[in-house]
């Protein structure tokens, strides 16, 4: 699932709760809009499966992830 960038504006507990809920339903989480170094560590610690943004290099050509578009 690709979360809306606005999710990163929520408080830490809300972000963790949404990621945990998705993982309980076997849904992988892509968090877009990662534009600061501190967001990388924070989002990984919350359990995000994949990050995207200006601070993250683009995926390699052989990256094998498929996320269905979902807006939260």
PDB file of N, CA, C, O and CB in Angstrom:
ATOM      1  N   UNK A   1       0.839  -1.159   0.000  1.00  0.00           N
ATOM      2  CA  UNK A   1       0.000   0.000   0.000  1.00  0.00           C
ATOM      3  C   UNK A   1       0.890   1.231   0.000  1.00  0.00           C
ATOM      4  O   UNK A   1       1.861   1.306   0.754  1.00  0.00           O
ATOM      5  CB  UNK A   1      -0.958  -0.007   1.203  1.00  0.00           C
ATOM      6  N   UNK A   2       0.565   2.167  -0.824  1.00  0.00           N
ATOM      7  CA  UNK A   2       1.272   3.443  -0.824  1.00  0.00           C
ATOM      8  C   UNK A   2       0.457   4.423   0.007  1.00  0.00           C
ATOM      9  O   UNK A   2      -0.673   4.761  -0.344  1.00  0.00           O
ATOM     10  CB  UNK A   2       1.497   3.980  -2.282  1.00  0.00           C
ATOM     11  N   UNK A   3       1.035   4.869   1.099  1.00  0.00           N
ATOM     12  CA  UNK A   3       0.341   5.796   1.990  1.00  0.00           C
ATOM     13  C   UNK A   3       0.424   7.214   1.446  1.00  0.00           C
ATOM     14  O   UNK A   3       1.375   7.566   0.747  1.00  0.00           O
ATOM     15  CB  UNK A   3       0.933   5.733   3.409  1.00  0.00           C
ATOM     16  N   UNK A   4      -0.559   8.007   1.764  1.00  0.00           N
ATOM     17  CA  UNK A   4      -0.559   9.405   1.350  1.00  0.00           C
ATOM     18  C   UNK A   4       0.566  10.138   2.075  1.00  0.00           C
ATOM     19  O   UNK A   4       0.803   9.874   3.254  1.00  0.00           O
ATOM     20  CB  UNK A   4      -1.935  10.074   1.639  1.00  0.00           C
ATOM     21  N   UNK A   5       1.268  11.056   1.397  1.00  0.00           N
ATOM     22  CA  UNK A   5       2.345  11.811   2.053  1.00  0.00           C
ATOM     23  C   UNK A   5       1.880  12.539   3.313  1.00  0.00           C
ATOM     24  O   UNK A   5       2.682  12.797   4.210  1.00  0.00           O
ATOM     25  CB  UNK A   5       2.931  12.814   1.083  1.00  0.00           C
ATOM     26  N   UNK A   6       0.603  12.867   3.383  1.00  0.00           N
ATOM     27  CA  UNK A   6       0.089  13.566   4.571  1.00  0.00           C
ATOM     28  C   UNK A   6       0.210  12.709   5.821  1.00  0.00           C
ATOM     29  O   UNK A   6       0.189  13.240   6.931  1.00  0.00           O
ATOM     30  CB  UNK A   6      -1.370  13.968   4.363  1.00  0.00           C
ATOM     31  N   UNK A   7       0.336  11.389   5.664  1.00  0.00           N
ATOM     32  CA  UNK A   7       0.488  10.520   6.828  1.00  0.00           C
ATOM     33  C   UNK A   7       1.714  10.909   7.646  1.00  0.00           C
ATOM     34  O   UNK A   7       1.691  10.817   8.873  1.00  0.00           O
ATOM     35  CB  UNK A   7       0.591   9.058   6.392  1.00  0.00           C
ATOM     36  N   UNK A   8       2.788  11.345   6.980  1.00  0.00           N
ATOM     37  CA  UNK A   8       4.012  11.709   7.690  1.00  0.00           C
ATOM     38  C   UNK A   8       3.841  12.954   8.549  1.00  0.00           C
ATOM     39  O   UNK A   8       4.694  13.248   9.386  1.00  0.00           O
ATOM     40  CB  UNK A   8       5.134  11.927   6.704  1.00  0.00           C
ATOM     41  N   UNK A   9       2.759  13.682   8.356  1.00  0.00           N
ATOM     42  CA  UNK A   9       2.495  14.869   9.180  1.00  0.00           C
ATOM     43  C   UNK A   9       1.762  14.502  10.466  1.00  0.00           C
ATOM     44  O   UNK A   9       1.608  15.336  11.359  1.00  0.00           O
ATOM     45  CB  UNK A   9       1.676  15.895   8.389  1.00  0.00           C
ATOM     46  N   UNK A  10       1.308  13.248  10.559  1.00  0.00           N
ATOM     47  CA  UNK A  10       0.614  12.785  11.757  1.00  0.00           C
ATOM     48  C   UNK A  10       1.609  12.551  12.887  1.00  0.00           C
ATOM     49  O   UNK A  10       2.821  12.551  12.670  1.00  0.00           O
ATOM     50  CB  UNK A  10      -0.178  11.497  11.464  1.00  0.00           C
ATOM     51  N   UNK A  11       1.090  12.354  14.083  1.00  0.00           N
ATOM     52  CA  UNK A  11       1.986  12.088  15.209  1.00  0.00           C
ATOM     53  C   UNK A  11       2.536  10.665  15.108  1.00  0.00           C
ATOM     54  O   UNK A  11       1.987   9.828  14.390  1.00  0.00           O
ATOM     55  CB  UNK A  11       1.247  12.293  16.562  1.00  0.00           C
ATOM     56  N   UNK A  12       3.616  10.401  15.828  1.00  0.00           N
ATOM     57  CA  UNK A  12       4.319   9.121  15.736  1.00  0.00           C
ATOM     58  C   UNK A  12       3.412   7.930  16.040  1.00  0.00           C
ATOM     59  O   UNK A  12       3.479   6.909  15.356  1.00  0.00           O
ATOM     60  CB  UNK A  12       5.498   9.113  16.683  1.00  0.00           C
ATOM     61  N   UNK A  13       2.571   8.056  17.057  1.00  0.00           N
ATOM     62  CA  UNK A  13       1.697   6.939  17.428  1.00  0.00           C
ATOM     63  C   UNK A  13       0.716   6.590  16.311  1.00  0.00           C
ATOM     64  O   UNK A  13       0.428   5.415  16.084  1.00  0.00           O
ATOM     65  CB  UNK A  13       0.928   7.275  18.704  1.00  0.00           C
ATOM     66  N   UNK A  14       0.207   7.593  15.620  1.00  0.00           N
ATOM     67  CA  UNK A  14      -0.725   7.350  14.519  1.00  0.00           C
ATOM     68  C   UNK A  14      -0.023   6.630  13.382  1.00  0.00           C
ATOM     69  O   UNK A  14      -0.572   5.683  12.819  1.00  0.00           O
ATOM     70  CB  UNK A  14      -1.332   8.669  14.018  1.00  0.00           C
ATOM     71  N   UNK A  15       1.174   7.060  13.039  1.00  0.00           N
ATOM     72  CA  UNK A  15       1.933   6.417  11.962  1.00  0.00           C
ATOM     73  C   UNK A  15       2.205   4.957  12.315  1.00  0.00           C
ATOM     74  O   UNK A  15       1.984   4.066  11.495  1.00  0.00           O
ATOM     75  CB  UNK A  15       3.267   7.169  11.703  1.00  0.00           C
ATOM     76  N   UNK A  16       2.681   4.712  13.525  1.00  0.00           N
ATOM     77  CA  UNK A  16       2.967   3.338  13.963  1.00  0.00           C
ATOM     78  C   UNK A  16       1.708   2.485  13.948  1.00  0.00           C
ATOM     79  O   UNK A  16       1.749   1.334  13.512  1.00  0.00           O
ATOM     80  CB  UNK A  16       3.582   3.337  15.371  1.00  0.00           C
ATOM     81  N   UNK A  17       0.590   3.028  14.417  1.00  0.00           N
ATOM     82  CA  UNK A  17      -0.666   2.277  14.465  1.00  0.00           C
ATOM     83  C   UNK A  17      -1.135   1.876  13.066  1.00  0.00           C
ATOM     84  O   UNK A  17      -1.579   0.747  12.860  1.00  0.00           O
ATOM     85  CB  UNK A  17      -1.748   3.105  15.160  1.00  0.00           C
ATOM     86  N   UNK A  18      -1.039   2.790  12.113  1.00  0.00           N
ATOM     87  CA  UNK A  18      -1.468   2.486  10.745  1.00  0.00           C
ATOM     88  C   UNK A  18      -0.564   1.422  10.123  1.00  0.00           C
ATOM     89  O   UNK A  18      -1.052   0.490   9.483  1.00  0.00           O
ATOM     90  CB  UNK A  18      -1.462   3.765   9.880  1.00  0.00           C
ATOM     91  N   UNK A  19       0.747   1.558  10.308  1.00  0.00           N
ATOM     92  CA  UNK A  19       1.673   0.562   9.765  1.00  0.00           C
ATOM     93  C   UNK A  19       1.415  -0.801  10.405  1.00  0.00           C
ATOM     94  O   UNK A  19       1.360  -1.807   9.697  1.00  0.00           O
ATOM     95  CB  UNK A  19       3.140   0.997   9.997  1.00  0.00           C
ATOM     96  N   UNK A  20       1.258  -0.855  11.716  1.00  0.00           N
ATOM     97  CA  UNK A  20       0.997  -2.127  12.393  1.00  0.00           C
ATOM     98  C   UNK A  20      -0.313  -2.766  11.936  1.00  0.00           C
ATOM     99  O   UNK A  20      -0.382  -3.981  11.754  1.00  0.00           O
ATOM    100  CB  UNK A  20       0.966  -1.918  13.898  1.00  0.00           C
ATOM    101  N   UNK A  21      -1.346  -1.952  11.753  1.00  0.00           N
ATOM    102  CA  UNK A  21      -2.631  -2.468  11.273  1.00  0.00           C
ATOM    103  C   UNK A  21      -2.481  -3.073   9.879  1.00  0.00           C
ATOM    104  O   UNK A  21      -3.011  -4.151   9.607  1.00  0.00           O
ATOM    105  CB  UNK A  21      -3.691  -1.349  11.256  1.00  0.00           C
ATOM    106  N   UNK A  22      -1.772  -2.392   9.010  1.00  0.00           N
ATOM    107  CA  UNK A  22      -1.549  -2.911   7.659  1.00  0.00           C
ATOM    108  C   UNK A  22      -0.758  -4.211   7.698  1.00  0.00           C
ATOM    109  O   UNK A  22      -1.089  -5.152   6.978  1.00  0.00           O
ATOM    110  CB  UNK A  22      -0.816  -1.874   6.801  1.00  0.00           C
ATOM    111  N   UNK A  23       0.271  -4.280   8.516  1.00  0.00           N
ATOM    112  CA  UNK A  23       1.081  -5.498   8.618  1.00  0.00           C
ATOM    113  C   UNK A  23       0.268  -6.676   9.155  1.00  0.00           C
ATOM    114  O   UNK A  23       0.493  -7.814   8.744  1.00  0.00           O
ATOM    115  CB  UNK A  23       2.290  -5.251   9.518  1.00  0.00           C
ATOM    116  N   UNK A  24      -0.670  -6.419  10.065  1.00  0.00           N
ATOM    117  CA  UNK A  24      -1.530  -7.499  10.576  1.00  0.00           C
ATOM    118  C   UNK A  24      -2.377  -8.097   9.458  1.00  0.00           C
ATOM    119  O   UNK A  24      -2.789  -9.254   9.539  1.00  0.00           O
ATOM    120  CB  UNK A  24      -2.442  -6.977  11.702  1.00  0.00           C
ATOM    121  N   UNK A  25      -2.636  -7.307   8.413  1.00  0.00           N
ATOM    122  CA  UNK A  25      -3.424  -7.772   7.265  1.00  0.00           C
ATOM    123  C   UNK A  25      -2.528  -8.136   6.081  1.00  0.00           C
ATOM    124  O   UNK A  25      -2.997  -8.237   4.947  1.00  0.00           O
ATOM    125  CB  UNK A  25      -4.433  -6.695   6.843  1.00  0.00           C
ATOM    126  N   UNK A  26      -1.236  -8.331   6.352  1.00  0.00           N
ATOM    127  CA  UNK A  26      -0.244  -8.719   5.327  1.00  0.00           C
ATOM    128  C   UNK A  26      -0.135  -7.706   4.196  1.00  0.00           C
ATOM    129  O   UNK A  26       0.062  -8.074   3.038  1.00  0.00           O
ATOM    130  CB  UNK A  26      -0.600 -10.077   4.745  1.00  0.00           C
ATOM    131  N   UNK A  27      -0.265  -6.437   4.537  1.00  0.00           N
ATOM    132  CA  UNK A  27      -0.132  -5.352   3.555  1.00  0.00           C
ATOM    133  C   UNK A  27       1.223  -4.696   3.745  1.00  0.00           C
ATOM    134  O   UNK A  27       1.555  -4.264   4.849  1.00  0.00           O
ATOM    135  CB  UNK A  27      -1.286  -4.301   3.701  1.00  0.00           C
ATOM    136  N   UNK A  28       2.010  -4.616   2.680  1.00  0.00           N
ATOM    137  CA  UNK A  28       3.297  -3.921   2.721  1.00  0.00           C
ATOM    138  C   UNK A  28       3.060  -2.418   2.613  1.00  0.00           C
ATOM    139  O   UNK A  28       2.101  -1.973   1.982  1.00  0.00           O
ATOM    140  CB  UNK A  28       4.236  -4.413   1.581  1.00  0.00           C
ATOM    141  N   UNK A  29       3.938  -1.650   3.232  1.00  0.00           N
ATOM    142  CA  UNK A  29       3.774  -0.197   3.297  1.00  0.00           C
ATOM    143  C   UNK A  29       4.879   0.519   2.533  1.00  0.00           C
ATOM    144  O   UNK A  29       6.065   0.306   2.786  1.00  0.00           O
ATOM    145  CB  UNK A  29       3.758   0.273   4.751  1.00  0.00           C
ATOM    146  N   UNK A  30       4.476   1.368   1.597  1.00  0.00           N
ATOM    147  CA  UNK A  30       5.373   2.290   0.903  1.00  0.00           C
ATOM    148  C   UNK A  30       5.060   3.683   1.436  1.00  0.00           C
ATOM    149  O   UNK A  30       3.930   4.158   1.325  1.00  0.00           O
ATOM    150  CB  UNK A  30       5.201   2.213  -0.674  1.00  0.00           C
ATOM    151  N   UNK A  31       6.066   4.335   2.015  1.00  0.00           N
ATOM    152  CA  UNK A  31       5.878   5.699   2.505  1.00  0.00           C
ATOM    153  C   UNK A  31       6.571   6.671   1.564  1.00  0.00           C
ATOM    154  O   UNK A  31       7.800   6.680   1.485  1.00  0.00           O
ATOM    155  CB  UNK A  31       6.423   5.853   3.949  1.00  0.00           C
ATOM    156  N   UNK A  32       5.802   7.493   0.848  1.00  0.00           N
ATOM    157  CA  UNK A  32       6.386   8.498  -0.041  1.00  0.00           C
ATOM    158  C   UNK A  32       6.692   9.786   0.717  1.00  0.00           C
ATOM    159  O   UNK A  32       6.261   9.967   1.856  1.00  0.00           O
ATOM    160  CB  UNK A  32       5.440   8.790  -1.215  1.00  0.00           C
ATOM    161  N   UNK A  33       7.429  10.661   0.083  1.00  0.00           N
ATOM    162  CA  UNK A  33       7.676  11.984   0.654  1.00  0.00           C
ATOM    163  C   UNK A  33       8.756  12.022   1.709  1.00  0.00           C
ATOM    164  O   UNK A  33       8.736  12.898   2.574  1.00  0.00           O
ATOM    165  CB  UNK A  33       6.432  12.508   1.235  1.00  0.00           C
ATOM    166  N   UNK A  34       9.712  11.082   1.664  1.00  0.00           N
ATOM    167  CA  UNK A  34      10.808  11.075   2.628  1.00  0.00           C
ATOM    168  C   UNK A  34      11.874  12.044   2.113  1.00  0.00           C
ATOM    169  O   UNK A  34      12.608  11.733   1.174  1.00  0.00           O
ATOM    170  CB  UNK A  34      11.397   9.619   2.831  1.00  0.00           C
ATOM    171  N   UNK A  35      11.947  13.209   2.733  1.00  0.00           N
ATOM    172  CA  UNK A  35      12.829  14.261   2.242  1.00  0.00           C
ATOM    173  C   UNK A  35      13.869  14.727   3.251  1.00  0.00           C
ATOM    174  O   UNK A  35      14.629  15.656   2.977  1.00  0.00           O
ATOM    175  CB  UNK A  35      12.014  15.423   1.816  1.00  0.00           C
ATOM    176  N   UNK A  36      13.906  14.083   4.423  1.00  0.00           N
ATOM    177  CA  UNK A  36      14.891  14.457   5.445  1.00  0.00           C
ATOM    178  C   UNK A  36      15.530  13.188   5.994  1.00  0.00           C
ATOM    179  O   UNK A  36      14.875  12.151   6.098  1.00  0.00           O
ATOM    180  CB  UNK A  36      14.230  15.290   6.596  1.00  0.00           C
ATOM    181  N   UNK A  37      16.800  13.273   6.342  1.00  0.00           N
ATOM    182  CA  UNK A  37      17.528  12.104   6.856  1.00  0.00           C
ATOM    183  C   UNK A  37      16.852  11.538   8.101  1.00  0.00           C
ATOM    184  O   UNK A  37      16.759  10.320   8.253  1.00  0.00           O
ATOM    185  CB  UNK A  37      18.985  12.476   7.175  1.00  0.00           C
ATOM    186  N   UNK A  38      16.391  12.390   8.972  1.00  0.00           N
ATOM    187  CA  UNK A  38      15.769  11.895  10.203  1.00  0.00           C
ATOM    188  C   UNK A  38      14.483  11.121   9.934  1.00  0.00           C
ATOM    189  O   UNK A  38      14.108  10.252  10.722  1.00  0.00           O
ATOM    190  CB  UNK A  38      15.478  13.053  11.137  1.00  0.00           C
ATOM    191  N   UNK A  39      13.799  11.430   8.817  1.00  0.00           N
ATOM    192  CA  UNK A  39      12.581  10.687   8.467  1.00  0.00           C
ATOM    193  C   UNK A  39      12.896   9.253   8.058  1.00  0.00           C
ATOM    194  O   UNK A  39      12.082   8.356   8.280  1.00  0.00           O
ATOM    195  CB  UNK A  39      11.834  11.395   7.334  1.00  0.00           C
ATOM    196  N   UNK A  40      14.073   9.026   7.461  1.00  0.00           N
ATOM    197  CA  UNK A  40      14.458   7.674   7.049  1.00  0.00           C
ATOM    198  C   UNK A  40      14.520   6.762   8.275  1.00  0.00           C
ATOM    199  O   UNK A  40      13.881   5.710   8.296  1.00  0.00           O
ATOM    200  CB  UNK A  40      15.827   7.689   6.308  1.00  0.00           C
ATOM    201  N   UNK A  41      15.279   7.156   9.287  1.00  0.00           N
ATOM    202  CA  UNK A  41      15.389   6.339  10.498  1.00  0.00           C
ATOM    203  C   UNK A  41      14.057   6.168  11.202  1.00  0.00           C
ATOM    204  O   UNK A  41      13.726   5.075  11.663  1.00  0.00           O
ATOM    205  CB  UNK A  41      16.387   6.952  11.452  1.00  0.00           C
ATOM    206  N   UNK A  42      13.301   7.233  11.283  1.00  0.00           N
ATOM    207  CA  UNK A  42      12.013   7.180  11.959  1.00  0.00           C
ATOM    208  C   UNK A  42      11.075   6.198  11.259  1.00  0.00           C
ATOM    209  O   UNK A  42      10.460   5.352  11.909  1.00  0.00           O
ATOM    210  CB  UNK A  42      11.379   8.577  12.014  1.00  0.00           C
ATOM    211  N   UNK A  43      10.967   6.308   9.946  1.00  0.00           N
ATOM    212  CA  UNK A  43      10.039   5.447   9.196  1.00  0.00           C
ATOM    213  C   UNK A  43      10.472   3.990   9.209  1.00  0.00           C
ATOM    214  O   UNK A  43       9.626   3.101   9.304  1.00  0.00           O
ATOM    215  CB  UNK A  43       9.920   5.927   7.758  1.00  0.00           C
ATOM    216  N   UNK A  44      11.779   3.723   9.116  1.00  0.00           N
ATOM    217  CA  UNK A  44      12.252   2.339   9.224  1.00  0.00           C
ATOM    218  C   UNK A  44      11.916   1.793  10.608  1.00  0.00           C
ATOM    219  O   UNK A  44      11.487   0.646  10.732  1.00  0.00           O
ATOM    220  CB  UNK A  44      13.785   2.252   8.958  1.00  0.00           C
ATOM    221  N   UNK A  45      12.107   2.603  11.650  1.00  0.00           N
ATOM    222  CA  UNK A  45      11.833   2.120  13.006  1.00  0.00           C
ATOM    223  C   UNK A  45      10.341   1.860  13.213  1.00  0.00           C
ATOM    224  O   UNK A  45       9.970   1.044  14.056  1.00  0.00           O
ATOM    225  CB  UNK A  45      12.337   3.133  14.043  1.00  0.00           C
ATOM    226  N   UNK A  46       9.482   2.544  12.453  1.00  0.00           N
ATOM    227  CA  UNK A  46       8.041   2.306  12.539  1.00  0.00           C
ATOM    228  C   UNK A  46       7.631   1.046  11.781  1.00  0.00           C
ATOM    229  O   UNK A  46       6.521   0.545  11.966  1.00  0.00           O
ATOM    230  CB  UNK A  46       7.276   3.509  11.996  1.00  0.00           C
ATOM    231  N   UNK A  47       8.526   0.526  10.923  1.00  0.00           N
ATOM    232  CA  UNK A  47       8.220  -0.716  10.208  1.00  0.00           C
ATOM    233  C   UNK A  47       7.827  -0.558   8.758  1.00  0.00           C
ATOM    234  O   UNK A  47       7.330  -1.507   8.152  1.00  0.00           O
ATOM    235  CB  UNK A  47       7.142  -1.411  10.900  1.00  0.00           C
ATOM    236  N   UNK A  48       8.039   0.630   8.175  1.00  0.00           N
ATOM    237  CA  UNK A  48       7.725   0.800   6.749  1.00  0.00           C
ATOM    238  C   UNK A  48       8.551  -0.191   5.931  1.00  0.00           C
ATOM    239  O   UNK A  48       9.698  -0.481   6.272  1.00  0.00           O
ATOM    240  CB  UNK A  48       8.006   2.267   6.281  1.00  0.00           C
ATOM    241  N   UNK A  49       7.968  -0.705   4.860  1.00  0.00           N
ATOM    242  CA  UNK A  49       8.648  -1.700   4.031  1.00  0.00           C
ATOM    243  C   UNK A  49       9.472  -1.072   2.911  1.00  0.00           C
ATOM    244  O   UNK A  49      10.476  -1.641   2.485  1.00  0.00           O
ATOM    245  CB  UNK A  49       7.637  -2.650   3.440  1.00  0.00           C
ATOM    246  N   UNK A  50       9.057   0.080   2.441  1.00  0.00           N
ATOM    247  CA  UNK A  50       9.760   0.766   1.367  1.00  0.00           C
ATOM    248  C   UNK A  50       9.538   2.260   1.524  1.00  0.00           C
ATOM    249  O   UNK A  50       8.445   2.696   1.884  1.00  0.00           O
ATOM    250  CB  UNK A  50       9.281   0.272  -0.028  1.00  0.00           C
ATOM    251  N   UNK A  51      10.575   3.045   1.253  1.00  0.00           N
ATOM    252  CA  UNK A  51      10.495   4.501   1.368  1.00  0.00           C
ATOM    253  C   UNK A  51      10.750   5.121  -0.002  1.00  0.00           C
ATOM    254  O   UNK A  51      11.475   4.556  -0.820  1.00  0.00           O
ATOM    255  CB  UNK A  51      11.515   5.038   2.418  1.00  0.00           C
ATOM    256  N   UNK A  52      10.149   6.289  -0.248  1.00  0.00           N
ATOM    257  CA  UNK A  52      10.332   7.010  -1.509  1.00  0.00           C
ATOM    258  C   UNK A  52      10.378   8.488  -1.184  1.00  0.00           C
ATOM    259  O   UNK A  52       9.672   8.956  -0.290  1.00  0.00           O
ATOM    260  CB  UNK A  52       9.187   6.690  -2.540  1.00  0.00           C
ATOM    261  N   UNK A  53      11.204   9.220  -1.903  1.00  0.00           N
ATOM    262  CA  UNK A  53      11.268  10.664  -1.715  1.00  0.00           C
ATOM    263  C   UNK A  53      12.578  11.223  -2.225  1.00  0.00           C
ATOM    264  O   UNK A  53      13.435  10.479  -2.702  1.00  0.00           O
ATOM    265  CB  UNK A  53      11.085  11.020  -0.251  1.00  0.00           C
ATOM    266  N   UNK A  54      12.737  12.531  -2.126  1.00  0.00           N
ATOM    267  CA  UNK A  54      13.936  13.195  -2.624  1.00  0.00           C
ATOM    268  C   UNK A  54      15.201  12.736  -1.911  1.00  0.00           C
ATOM    269  O   UNK A  54      16.291  12.817  -2.478  1.00  0.00           O
ATOM    270  CB  UNK A  54      13.789  14.686  -2.480  1.00  0.00           C
ATOM    271  N   UNK A  55      15.072  12.253  -0.673  1.00  0.00           N
ATOM    272  CA  UNK A  55      16.241  11.827   0.085  1.00  0.00           C
ATOM    273  C   UNK A  55      16.614  10.369  -0.219  1.00  0.00           C
ATOM    274  O   UNK A  55      17.692   9.916   0.166  1.00  0.00           O
ATOM    275  CB  UNK A  55      15.985  12.003   1.580  1.00  0.00           C
ATOM    276  N   UNK A  56      15.745   9.645  -0.893  1.00  0.00           N
ATOM    277  CA  UNK A  56      15.939   8.223  -1.176  1.00  0.00           C
ATOM    278  C   UNK A  56      16.319   8.054  -2.648  1.00  0.00           C
ATOM    279  O   UNK A  56      15.644   8.605  -3.517  1.00  0.00           O
ATOM    280  CB  UNK A  56      14.651   7.403  -0.837  1.00  0.00           C
ATOM    281  N   UNK A  57      17.386   7.304  -2.950  1.00  0.00           N
ATOM    282  CA  UNK A  57      17.726   7.077  -4.356  1.00  0.00           C
ATOM    283  C   UNK A  57      16.632   6.249  -5.037  1.00  0.00           C
ATOM    284  O   UNK A  57      15.953   5.468  -4.370  1.00  0.00           O
ATOM    285  CB  UNK A  57      19.098   6.365  -4.477  1.00  0.00           C
ATOM    286  N   UNK A  58      16.450   6.402  -6.337  1.00  0.00           N
ATOM    287  CA  UNK A  58      15.418   5.627  -7.040  1.00  0.00           C
ATOM    288  C   UNK A  58      15.731   4.126  -6.975  1.00  0.00           C
ATOM    289  O   UNK A  58      16.890   3.741  -6.815  1.00  0.00           O
ATOM    290  CB  UNK A  58      15.307   6.087  -8.519  1.00  0.00           C
ATOM    291  N   UNK A  59      14.695   3.275  -7.100  1.00  0.00           N
ATOM    292  CA  UNK A  59      14.925   1.827  -7.047  1.00  0.00           C
ATOM    293  C   UNK A  59      15.735   1.349  -8.245  1.00  0.00           C
ATOM    294  O   UNK A  59      15.707   1.950  -9.319  1.00  0.00           O
ATOM    295  CB  UNK A  59      13.592   1.078  -6.988  1.00  0.00           C
ATOM    296  N   UNK A  60      16.446   0.270  -8.035  1.00  0.00           N
ATOM    297  CA  UNK A  60      17.199  -0.343  -9.131  1.00  0.00           C
ATOM    298  C   UNK A  60      16.219  -0.964 -10.126  1.00  0.00           C
ATOM    299  O   UNK A  60      15.065  -1.231  -9.792  1.00  0.00           O
ATOM    300  CB  UNK A  60      18.198  -1.418  -8.592  1.00  0.00           C
ATOM    301  N   UNK A  61      16.687  -1.188 -11.336  1.00  0.00           N
ATOM    302  CA  UNK A  61      15.814  -1.740 -12.370  1.00  0.00           C
ATOM    303  C   UNK A  61      15.279  -3.120 -12.006  1.00  0.00           C
ATOM    304  O   UNK A  61      14.198  -3.501 -12.455  1.00  0.00           O
ATOM    305  CB  UNK A  61      16.555  -1.814 -13.685  1.00  0.00           C
ATOM    306  N   UNK A  62      16.019  -3.867 -11.204  1.00  0.00           N
ATOM    307  CA  UNK A  62      15.585  -5.216 -10.852  1.00  0.00           C
ATOM    308  C   UNK A  62      14.778  -5.270  -9.551  1.00  0.00           C
ATOM    309  O   UNK A  62      14.533  -6.358  -9.030  1.00  0.00           O
ATOM    310  CB  UNK A  62      16.785  -6.116 -10.736  1.00  0.00           C
ATOM    311  N   UNK A  63      14.364  -4.122  -9.021  1.00  0.00           N
ATOM    312  CA  UNK A  63      13.559  -4.108  -7.804  1.00  0.00           C
ATOM    313  C   UNK A  63      12.219  -4.763  -8.107  1.00  0.00           C
ATOM    314  O   UNK A  63      11.571  -4.445  -9.104  1.00  0.00           O
ATOM    315  CB  UNK A  63      13.363  -2.654  -7.266  1.00  0.00           C
ATOM    316  N   UNK A  64      11.815  -5.674  -7.242  1.00  0.00           N
ATOM    317  CA  UNK A  64      10.598  -6.453  -7.493  1.00  0.00           C
ATOM    318  C   UNK A  64       9.546  -6.195  -6.425  1.00  0.00           C
ATOM    319  O   UNK A  64       9.198  -7.097  -5.663  1.00  0.00           O
ATOM    320  CB  UNK A  64      10.923  -7.945  -7.552  1.00  0.00           C
ATOM    321  N   UNK A  65       9.039  -4.968  -6.366  1.00  0.00           N
ATOM    322  CA  UNK A  65       7.946  -4.624  -5.476  1.00  0.00           C
ATOM    323  C   UNK A  65       6.768  -4.192  -6.318  1.00  0.00           C
ATOM    324  O   UNK A  65       6.933  -3.510  -7.330  1.00  0.00           O
ATOM    325  CB  UNK A  65       8.356  -3.515  -4.476  1.00  0.00           C
ATOM    326  N   UNK A  66       5.608  -4.579  -5.911  1.00  0.00           N
ATOM    327  CA  UNK A  66       4.392  -4.149  -6.579  1.00  0.00           C
ATOM    328  C   UNK A  66       3.411  -3.695  -5.511  1.00  0.00           C
ATOM    329  O   UNK A  66       2.920  -4.509  -4.729  1.00  0.00           O
ATOM    330  CB  UNK A  66       3.786  -5.288  -7.460  1.00  0.00           C
ATOM    331  N   UNK A  67       3.127  -2.417  -5.475  1.00  0.00           N
ATOM    332  CA  UNK A  67       2.210  -1.861  -4.491  1.00  0.00           C
ATOM    333  C   UNK A  67       0.948  -1.400  -5.183  1.00  0.00           C
ATOM    334  O   UNK A  67       1.006  -0.625  -6.138  1.00  0.00           O
ATOM    335  CB  UNK A  67       2.860  -0.702  -3.721  1.00  0.00           C
ATOM    336  N   UNK A  68      -0.178  -1.863  -4.716  1.00  0.00           N
ATOM    337  CA  UNK A  68      -1.453  -1.389  -5.254  1.00  0.00           C
ATOM    338  C   UNK A  68      -1.691   0.015  -4.722  1.00  0.00           C
ATOM    339  O   UNK A  68      -1.425   0.289  -3.552  1.00  0.00           O
ATOM    340  CB  UNK A  68      -2.635  -2.350  -4.870  1.00  0.00           C
ATOM    341  N   UNK A  69      -2.193   0.913  -5.576  1.00  0.00           N
ATOM    342  CA  UNK A  69      -2.431   2.284  -5.091  1.00  0.00           C
ATOM    343  C   UNK A  69      -3.625   2.323  -4.118  1.00  0.00           C
ATOM    344  O   UNK A  69      -4.739   1.927  -4.464  1.00  0.00           O
ATOM    345  CB  UNK A  69      -2.687   3.244  -6.289  1.00  0.00           C
ATOM    346  N   UNK A  70      -3.365   2.801  -2.915  1.00  0.00           N
ATOM    347  CA  UNK A  70      -4.374   2.965  -1.893  1.00  0.00           C
ATOM    348  C   UNK A  70      -4.089   4.283  -1.197  1.00  0.00           C
ATOM    349  O   UNK A  70      -2.932   4.596  -0.914  1.00  0.00           O
ATOM    350  CB  UNK A  70      -4.382   1.767  -0.887  1.00  0.00           C
ATOM    351  N   UNK A  71      -5.114   5.051  -0.920  1.00  0.00           N
ATOM    352  CA  UNK A  71      -4.922   6.328  -0.227  1.00  0.00           C
ATOM    353  C   UNK A  71      -5.447   6.185   1.186  1.00  0.00           C
ATOM    354  O   UNK A  71      -6.573   5.738   1.402  1.00  0.00           O
ATOM    355  CB  UNK A  71      -5.639   7.500  -0.972  1.00  0.00           C
ATOM    356  N   UNK A  72      -4.621   6.567   2.145  1.00  0.00           N
ATOM    357  CA  UNK A  72      -5.017   6.516   3.561  1.00  0.00           C
ATOM    358  C   UNK A  72      -5.199   7.929   4.055  1.00  0.00           C
ATOM    359  O   UNK A  72      -5.533   8.137   5.221  1.00  0.00           O
ATOM    360  CB  UNK A  72      -3.964   5.760   4.431  1.00  0.00           C
TER     361      UNK A  72
END
